[in-house]
Amino acid sequence: AISIAENLAKDNPSDIYCLLYLNDVYRYYNRHSKRLEVLDNAARLVPDEPLVSIEKAHYYLQQGDTATFHAEYDNLFHNENIEYEVKHAVVNEYIREIAQWDNDSLILTVYETFTNLYPYETTARKEYIQMLMYTEHYDDAIKQLNPLSEQTDAIEVWEQLVFAHMQLKRYDDAIIAGQKAIEKGSKNILTYLYMSNIY
């Protein structure tokens, strides 16, 4: 299998997928030094290919080098030649990987970094908010929700603001957010329950 993959890459030196296939074969047979050579070659050949960055990140993780693992992903996210949609898919995969480490602060850092890179992308911001709410970082969640409340009529934003303010016992702010949610047409029973409890 190794010789077949090597010959395929040799015959197609500019084919990134042949190189990635050779990388897979080397990984299976634990040819780690050979694998890094292939990935470095692929990175020189196609510097903006996300698959190469991901494979290099996994290589370093398998070698126990978590710092370079994270650095590979960070470089990918800061690469202006890669489209947002691709990066967004990659960041979700990255978070699924590091979620296994049970490190909420690291996940929050990744979300924060990505949101700061794309401040006008509401999908990324909403995912960051969900994690902030889950980890009970309500002050930070409110800071992320406030811009969305100005940019969109989404009822969910105001409902989340009600909940976050309630958790912080900021009842006046919760009332304002609740009134906005109801004005927008909220049918969430929790919003009405929170409002009735305050009054």
Buried (B, 14 or more C-beta within 10 A) or exposed (E): EEEEBBEBBEEEEEBBEBBBBBBBBBBEEEBEEBBBBBBEBBBEBEEEBBBBBBBBBBBBBEEEBBEEBBBBBBEBBEBEEBEEEEBBEBBEEBBEBBEEEEEBEBBBEBBBBBBEBBEEBBEBBBBBBEBBBEBEBBEBBBEBBEBBBEEEEBBBBBBBBBBBBBBBEBBEBBBBBBBBBBEBEBEBEEBBEBBEEBE
